[in-house]
C-alpha cells in the first residue's frame, strides 16, 4: 500500500533570489488591502498587488508551439507584508522593492503563489 497524506512531508520552494535578480527587485505599486490571518490574530500586515516592469528571465521554448515563452512584464501578483501594519505609505505608480522573504510562511499550491515578506521599500514616483 502506498503512503497516504504525503503532502505533510513535501514542500515546493520559491527561488526569491532568482526572482529578484530577474526583475531587478523593482515592481510598480498597484493597490493594497489589510491582511489578518484568520488562525493567528497576531499575524497582520498588508497585501500588495504589484506589477512586473522588468523580467530578464529566460523561460525556454513551448513544446507544443515551438515559440519562445513570454516573460512576466506587465503581469501582476500579490505579496503579503507581515509587519503588523495595515497600510504602507505608497501611491499608485511608486516603485516597490521587496525585503526578506519569510520562507516558512510562503507557499505554492499548484501554480498559485502565496508570498510573504518582512518588509518593502517604497521609492516614490517623481512628480511630472
C-alpha positions in Angstrom: 0.0 0.0 0.0 1.3 3.5 -0.9 1.9 6.2 1.7 -1.1 8.4 2.4 -1.1 12.1 3.3 2.4 12.6 2.0 1.6 16.3 1.4 2.6 16.9 5.0 6.2 15.9 4.2 6.6 17.8 1.0 7.3 21.4 0.2 7.7 23.4 -3.0 10.0 26.4 -2.6 10.1 29.8 -4.3 13.5 31.0 -5.5 13.3 34.5 -4.2 16.9 35.4 -5.1 16.5 34.4 -8.8 13.1 36.2 -8.9 14.7 39.4 -7.5 17.7 39.1 -9.9 15.5 38.6 -13.0 13.2 41.6 -12.1 15.9 43.9 -10.5 13.6 43.7 -7.5 11.6 46.6 -9.0 7.8 46.5 -9.1 5.1 49.1 -9.7 2.6 49.5 -6.8 -1.0 48.9 -8.0 -3.1 48.6 -4.8 -3.1 47.4 -1.2 -5.6 45.9 1.3 -5.3 45.0 5.0 -4.3 41.4 5.9 -5.1 39.5 9.1 -4.5 35.7 9.5 -7.8 34.0 10.4 -6.0 31.4 12.6 -3.5 33.7 14.2 -4.8 37.2 15.1 -1.3 38.5 15.9 -0.2 37.9 12.3 -1.3 41.1 10.4 0.0 43.2 7.6 -0.8 44.4 4.2 -1.4 42.6 0.9 0.0 44.4 -2.1 -0.7 44.0 -5.7 2.4 44.7 -7.7 3.2 44.9 -11.4 6.3 43.4 -13.0 8.2 46.0 -15.1 11.5 44.2 -15.8 12.0 40.5 -16.4 15.3 39.2 -17.7 14.4 35.6 -17.1 14.7 33.0 -19.9 11.7 30.6 -19.9 12.6 28.4 -22.8 10.5 27.2 -25.7 6.9 25.9 -25.6 7.0 22.3 -26.7 3.6 22.5 -28.4 4.1 25.7 -30.4 7.9 25.8 -30.7 7.7 29.5 -29.7 9.7 31.2 -27.0 7.7 31.5 -23.8 6.7 35.1 -22.8 8.1 36.8 -19.8 6.2 38.4 -16.9 6.4 42.0 -17.9 3.1 43.9 -17.2 1.7 40.9 -15.2 0.6 41.5 -11.6 1.0 39.4 -8.5 0.2 39.7 -4.8 2.5 39.7 -1.8 1.7 40.0 1.8 3.9 42.1 4.1 3.8 40.7 7.6 4.8 43.7 9.6 1.8 44.3 11.9 0.8 47.4 9.8 -2.5 47.5 7.9 -1.2 50.2 5.4 2.0 51.2 3.7 2.7 54.8 2.6 2.7 54.3 -1.2 0.8 55.7 -4.2 -0.1 54.0 -7.5 2.9 54.1 -9.7 5.5 54.1 -6.9 8.4 51.6 -7.2 8.4 48.8 -4.6 11.4 46.7 -3.6 10.8 43.6 -1.7 12.6 42.9 1.6 13.3 39.5 3.1 11.1 36.5 2.2 9.6 34.6 5.1 10.2 31.1 3.7 8.2 29.3 6.4 5.1 31.3 5.6 5.5 31.2 1.8 3.6 28.5 -0.1 3.0 27.3 -3.6 -0.2 25.4 -4.4 -0.2 24.1 -8.0 0.9 27.3 -9.7 -0.6 29.7 -7.1 1.9 31.7 -5.1 1.4 32.8 -1.5 4.4 35.1 -1.0 5.1 36.6 2.5 7.8 39.2 3.1 9.0 41.0 6.2 9.2 44.5 4.6 9.2 46.6 1.5 11.0 49.7 0.4 8.9 52.4 -1.3 10.5 54.6 -3.9 8.1 57.5 -4.6 7.4 58.2 -8.3 8.9 61.5 -9.5 6.3 64.2 -9.9 5.8 65.2 -13.5 
